[in-house]
Amino acid sequence: MVNLYNSATGALIGTISDEDFKFMQSDLEEESIEDADYYINQATVDWFETQGADQALVTLLRQALGSNDDMDIRWERA
């Protein structure tokens, strides 16, 4: 399990499965091996949905974004 956090506020977004995290990792850019954060936006979440992401992951990310266009999320193993 992996916890996702709003990088700006530190607030917990939610917990996702290792499978959902691997799905996200496959499409998001990592700046280094130690990188523990990702930039997401509405287009990213739409892309995940078209690529067959679990609906719970899509919903979680959409709720996290809310009315924001984009955000940085941080992750850590639960």
DSSP file (Angstrom, degrees, kcal/mol; ACC not computed):
  #  RESIDUE AA STRUCTURE BP1 BP2  ACC     N-H-->O    O-->H-N    N-H-->O    O-->H-N    TCO  KAPPA ALPHA  PHI   PSI    X-CA   Y-CA   Z-CA
    1    1 A M              0   0    0      0, 0.0    77,-2.5     0, 0.0     2,-0.4   0.000 360.0 360.0 360.0 148.9    0.0    0.0    0.0
    2    2 A V  E     -AB  16  77A   0     14,-2.6    14,-3.0    75,-0.3     2,-0.4  -0.995 360.0-142.4-132.4 129.4    1.1    3.5   -0.8
    3    3 A N  E     -AB  15  76A   0     73,-3.0    73,-1.8    -2,-0.4     2,-0.4  -0.757  14.5-153.3 -89.3 136.8    0.0    6.8    0.9
    4    4 A L  E     -AB  14  75A   0     10,-3.1     9,-3.4    -2,-0.4    10,-1.4  -0.922  13.8-172.5-110.3 137.3   -0.5    9.8   -1.3
    5    5 A Y  E     -AB  12  74A   0     69,-3.1    69,-2.7    -2,-0.4     2,-0.6  -0.933  33.0-110.6-128.1 149.8   -0.1   13.3    0.1
    6    6 A N  E  >  - B   0  73A   0      5,-2.8     4,-3.2    -2,-0.3     5,-0.2  -0.721  29.4-150.0 -72.9 117.5   -0.7   16.8   -1.2
    7    7 A S  T  4 S+     0   0    0     65,-2.3    -1,-0.2    -2,-0.6    66,-0.1   0.843  91.4  51.7 -62.8 -34.3    2.9   18.1   -1.4
    8    8 A A  T  4 S+     0   0    0     64,-0.5    -1,-0.2     1,-0.1    65,-0.1   0.876 127.0  19.3 -72.0 -37.9    1.9   21.7   -0.7
    9    9 A T  T  4 S-     0   0    0     -3,-0.2    -2,-0.2     2,-0.1    -1,-0.1   0.654  91.7-128.4-108.0 -20.0   -0.2   21.1    2.4
   10   10 A G     <  +     0   0    0     -4,-3.2    -3,-0.1     1,-0.3     2,-0.1   0.447  56.7 149.7  81.5  -0.1    1.1   17.7    3.6
   11   11 A A        -     0   0    0     -5,-0.2    -5,-2.8     1,-0.1     2,-0.3  -0.421  53.8-110.6 -70.3 138.9   -2.6   16.5    3.8
   12   12 A L  E     -A    5   0A   0     -7,-0.2    -7,-0.3     1,-0.2    -1,-0.1  -0.543  28.5-173.2 -68.3 126.2   -3.2   12.8    3.2
   13   13 A I  E     -     0   0A   0     -9,-3.4     2,-0.3     1,-0.4    -8,-0.2   0.865  54.6 -78.8 -84.4 -44.1   -5.0   12.3   -0.1
   14   14 A G  E     -A    4   0A   0    -10,-1.4   -10,-3.1     2,-0.0     2,-0.4  -0.945  40.9 -81.7 163.2 179.4   -5.5    8.6    0.4
   15   15 A T  E     -A    3   0A   0     -2,-0.3     2,-0.3   -12,-0.2   -12,-0.2  -0.936  38.9-171.6-115.1 133.6   -4.0    5.1    0.2
   16   16 A I  E     -A    2   0A   0    -14,-3.0   -14,-2.6    -2,-0.4     2,-0.0  -0.810  27.0 -99.1-121.7 162.9   -3.7    3.2   -3.0
   17   17 A S     >  -     0   0    0     -2,-0.3     4,-2.2   -16,-0.2     5,-0.2  -0.313  32.7-112.3 -74.5 161.6   -2.7   -0.4   -3.8
   18   18 A D  H  > S+     0   0    0      1,-0.2     4,-2.5     2,-0.2     5,-0.2   0.866 119.6  55.7 -60.8 -35.7    0.7   -1.3   -5.0
   19   19 A E  H  > S+     0   0    0      2,-0.2     4,-2.1     1,-0.2    -1,-0.2   0.919 107.8  47.0 -63.8 -44.1   -0.8   -2.1   -8.4
   20   20 A D  H  > S+     0   0    0      1,-0.2     4,-2.3     2,-0.2    -1,-0.2   0.887 111.8  51.7 -64.8 -37.8   -2.4    1.3   -8.7
   21   21 A F  H  X S+     0   0    0     -4,-2.2     4,-2.9     2,-0.2    -2,-0.2   0.920 108.4  50.1 -65.3 -42.7    1.0    2.9   -7.7
   22   22 A K  H  X S+     0   0    0     -4,-2.5     4,-1.9     2,-0.2    -1,-0.2   0.894 109.0  53.2 -60.9 -39.6    2.8    0.9  -10.4
   23   23 A F  H  X S+     0   0    0     -4,-2.1     4,-0.6     2,-0.2    -2,-0.2   0.941 111.5  45.3 -59.9 -47.7    0.3    2.0  -12.9
   24   24 A M  H >X S+     0   0    0     -4,-2.3     3,-1.4     1,-0.2     4,-1.3   0.931 110.6  53.7 -61.5 -46.0    0.9    5.7  -11.9
   25   25 A Q  H 3< S+     0   0    0     -4,-2.9     3,-0.2     1,-0.3    -1,-0.2   0.845 100.4  61.2 -58.6 -35.0    4.7    5.2  -12.0
   26   26 A S  H 3< S+     0   0    0     -4,-1.9    -1,-0.3     1,-0.2    -2,-0.2   0.749 115.4  32.4 -66.8 -21.6    4.6    3.8  -15.5
   27   27 A D  H << S+     0   0    0     -3,-1.4     2,-0.3    -4,-0.6    -1,-0.2   0.514 105.6  79.3-112.3  -7.7    3.1    7.1  -16.8
   28   28 A L  S  < S-     0   0    0     -4,-1.3     2,-0.3    -3,-0.2    12,-0.1  -0.788  77.8-114.8-109.1 149.3    4.7    9.7  -14.5
   29   29 A E        -     0   0    0     -2,-0.3     2,-0.5    10,-0.2    10,-0.2  -0.612  20.8-158.4 -84.6 132.5    8.1   11.2  -14.7
   30   30 A E        -     0   0    0     -2,-0.3     3,-0.1     1,-0.1     8,-0.1  -0.935   7.4-157.1-107.7 132.1   10.6   10.7  -11.9
   31   31 A E  S    S-     0   0    0     -2,-0.5     2,-0.3     6,-0.3    -1,-0.1   0.763  75.5  -8.7 -79.4 -25.4   13.5   13.2  -11.7
   32   32 A S  S >  S-     0   0    0      1,-0.1     3,-1.2     0, 0.0    -1,-0.2  -0.958  76.4 -94.1-159.2 172.7   15.7   10.8   -9.8
   33   33 A I  T 3  S+     0   0    0     -2,-0.3    -1,-0.1     1,-0.3    -2,-0.0   0.840 125.8  49.7 -63.3 -32.9   15.8    7.4   -8.1
   34   34 A E  T 3  S+     0   0    0     -3,-0.0    -1,-0.3     2,-0.0     2,-0.1   0.466  81.7 129.1 -84.5  -1.7   15.1    9.0   -4.8
   35   35 A D    <   +     0   0    0     -3,-1.2     3,-0.0     1,-0.1    -5,-0.0  -0.325  28.2 173.2 -60.4 127.6   12.2   11.1   -6.3
   36   36 A A        +     0   0    0     -2,-0.1    39,-2.4    40,-0.0     2,-0.3   0.035  52.6  69.5-125.7  24.9    9.1   10.7   -4.1
   37   37 A D  E     -C   74   0A   0     37,-0.2     2,-0.3     2,-0.0    -6,-0.3  -0.983  54.5-163.4-143.4 158.5    6.7   13.2   -5.7
   38   38 A Y  E     -C   73   0A   0     35,-3.0    35,-3.4    -2,-0.3     2,-0.5  -0.975  19.1-129.4-138.3 149.1    4.8   13.6   -8.9
   39   39 A Y  E     +C   72   0A   0     -2,-0.3     2,-0.3    33,-0.2    33,-0.2  -0.865  33.2 177.7 -94.7 129.8    3.1   16.4  -10.8
   40   40 A I  E     +C   71   0A   0     31,-3.0    31,-2.4    -2,-0.5     2,-0.3  -0.947   7.9 174.8-130.0 156.0   -0.4   15.7  -11.9
   41   41 A N  E  >  -C   70   0A   0     -2,-0.3     4,-1.9    29,-0.2     3,-0.3  -0.866  51.1 -85.6-144.2-179.7   -3.1   17.7  -13.6
   42   42 A Q  H  > S+     0   0    0     27,-1.5     4,-2.5    -2,-0.3     5,-0.2   0.884 126.6  54.0 -59.7 -39.1   -6.6   17.1  -15.0
   43   43 A A  H  > S+     0   0    0     26,-0.2     4,-2.5     1,-0.2    -1,-0.2   0.868 105.6  54.1 -64.3 -35.9   -5.2   15.8  -18.3
   44   44 A T  H  > S+     0   0    0     -3,-0.3     4,-2.7     2,-0.2    -1,-0.2   0.939 110.0  46.0 -61.7 -47.3   -3.1   13.3  -16.4
   45   45 A V  H  X S+     0   0    0     -4,-1.9     4,-2.2     1,-0.2    -2,-0.2   0.901 112.0  51.3 -65.2 -40.5   -6.1   11.9  -14.6
   46   46 A D  H  X S+     0   0    0     -4,-2.5     4,-2.2     2,-0.2    -1,-0.2   0.916 110.1  50.5 -59.9 -42.4   -8.0   11.8  -17.9
   47   47 A W  H  X S+     0   0    0     -4,-2.5     4,-1.7     2,-0.2    -2,-0.2   0.926 107.8  52.5 -61.5 -46.3   -5.1    9.9  -19.5
   48   48 A F  H  <>S+     0   0    0     -4,-2.7     5,-2.5     1,-0.2     3,-0.3   0.922 109.1  50.8 -54.5 -44.9   -5.1    7.4  -16.6
   49   49 A E  H ><5S+     0   0    0     -4,-2.2     3,-1.4     1,-0.2    -1,-0.2   0.912 109.6  48.5 -62.4 -43.3   -8.8    6.8  -17.1
   50   50 A T  H 3<5S+     0   0    0     -4,-2.2    -1,-0.2     1,-0.3    -2,-0.2   0.762 108.3  56.3 -68.9 -22.8   -8.4    6.2  -20.9
   51   51 A Q  T 3<5S-     0   0    0     -4,-1.7    -1,-0.3    -3,-0.3    -2,-0.2   0.365 126.2 -97.6 -91.0   5.2   -5.5    3.8  -20.2
   52   52 A G  T < 5 +     0   0    0     -3,-1.4    -3,-0.2    -4,-0.2    -2,-0.1   0.715  59.0 171.8  91.9  21.8   -7.6    1.6  -17.9
   53   53 A A      < -     0   0    0     -5,-2.5    -1,-0.2    -6,-0.2   -33,-0.0  -0.275  48.2 -87.8 -60.1 149.7   -6.7    2.9  -14.5
   54   54 A D    >>  -     0   0    0      1,-0.1     4,-2.0     2,-0.0     3,-0.6  -0.358  34.8-128.1 -56.8 136.0   -8.8    1.6  -11.6
   55   55 A Q  H 3> S+     0   0    0      1,-0.2     4,-2.6     2,-0.2     5,-0.2   0.825 108.0  59.2 -61.8 -31.6  -11.8    3.8  -11.2
   56   56 A A  H 3> S+     0   0    0      2,-0.2     4,-2.4     1,-0.2    -1,-0.2   0.889 106.3  48.2 -64.2 -38.2  -11.1    4.2   -7.4
   57   57 A L  H <> S+     0   0    0     -3,-0.6     4,-2.5     2,-0.2     5,-0.2   0.935 112.0  48.8 -65.4 -46.8   -7.6    5.7   -8.3
   58   58 A V  H  X S+     0   0    0     -4,-2.0     4,-2.3     1,-0.2    -2,-0.2   0.924 113.2  47.3 -58.9 -46.0   -9.2    8.1  -10.9
   59   59 A T  H  X S+     0   0    0     -4,-2.6     4,-2.6     2,-0.2    -1,-0.2   0.919 111.0  51.5 -62.9 -45.0  -11.8    9.2   -8.4
   60   60 A L  H  X S+     0   0    0     -4,-2.4     4,-2.2     1,-0.2    -2,-0.2   0.922 112.6  45.2 -58.4 -46.9   -9.2    9.7   -5.6
   61   61 A L  H  X S+     0   0    0     -4,-2.5     4,-2.3     2,-0.2    -1,-0.2   0.879 112.3  51.0 -68.1 -38.1   -7.0   11.9   -7.9
   62   62 A R  H  X S+     0   0    0     -4,-2.3     4,-2.3    -5,-0.2    -1,-0.2   0.909 111.3  48.4 -64.9 -41.0  -10.0   13.9   -9.2
   63   63 A Q  H  < S+     0   0    0     -4,-2.6    -2,-0.2     2,-0.2    -1,-0.2   0.899 110.7  51.7 -64.8 -39.8  -11.1   14.6   -5.7
   64   64 A A  H  < S+     0   0    0     -4,-2.2    -2,-0.2    -5,-0.2    -1,-0.2   0.908 112.3  45.3 -63.5 -42.1   -7.6   15.6   -4.7
   65   65 A L  H >< S+     0   0    0     -4,-2.3     3,-2.7     1,-0.2    -1,-0.2   0.882  82.4 163.7 -68.5 -37.9   -7.4   18.0   -7.6
   66   66 A G  T 3< S-     0   0    0     -4,-2.3    -1,-0.2     1,-0.3    -2,-0.1  -0.342  75.8 -18.1  55.7-126.4  -10.8   19.4   -6.9
   67   67 A S  T 3  S+     0   0    0     -3,-0.1    -1,-0.3    -4,-0.1     2,-0.1   0.432 113.7 109.4 -90.7   0.7  -11.1   22.7   -8.7
   68   68 A N    <   -     0   0    0     -3,-2.7     3,-0.1     1,-0.1   -26,-0.1  -0.474  65.3-143.0 -75.6 147.9   -7.3   23.0   -9.1
   69   69 A D  S    S-     0   0    0      1,-0.2   -27,-1.5    -2,-0.1     2,-0.3   0.821  77.8  -9.4 -75.9 -32.6   -5.8   22.6  -12.5
   70   70 A D  E     + C   0  41A   0    -29,-0.2     2,-0.3    -5,-0.1   -29,-0.2  -0.954  59.3 179.7-157.6 170.8   -2.7   20.8  -11.2
   71   71 A M  E     - C   0  40A   0    -31,-2.4   -31,-3.0    -2,-0.3     2,-0.5  -0.969  29.9-111.5-168.7 162.1   -0.8   19.8   -8.1
   72   72 A D  E     - C   0  39A   0     -2,-0.3   -65,-2.3   -33,-0.2   -64,-0.5  -0.896  31.6-162.8-100.7 135.0    2.3   18.0   -6.8
   73   73 A I  E     -BC   6  38A   0    -35,-3.4   -35,-3.0    -2,-0.5     2,-0.3  -0.928   3.8-153.2-118.0 145.8    1.7   14.8   -4.9
   74   74 A R  E     -BC   5  37A   0    -69,-2.7   -69,-3.1    -2,-0.4     2,-0.3  -0.869  11.8-159.0-113.7 148.6    4.1   13.0   -2.6
   75   75 A W  E     +B    4   0A   0    -39,-2.4     2,-0.3    -2,-0.3   -71,-0.2  -0.920  13.8 172.2-128.3 154.6    4.1    9.3   -1.9
   76   76 A E  E     -B    3   0A   0    -73,-1.8   -73,-3.0    -2,-0.3     2,-0.1  -0.970  41.2 -95.8-154.9 149.6    5.4    7.0    0.8
   77   77 A R  E      B    2   0A   0     -2,-0.3   -75,-0.3   -75,-0.2    -2,-0.0  -0.416 360.0 360.0 -65.3 135.9    4.9    3.3    1.5
   78   78 A A              0   0    0    -77,-2.5   -76,-0.2    -2,-0.1    -1,-0.1   0.447 360.0 360.0 -81.5 360.0    2.2    2.6    4.1
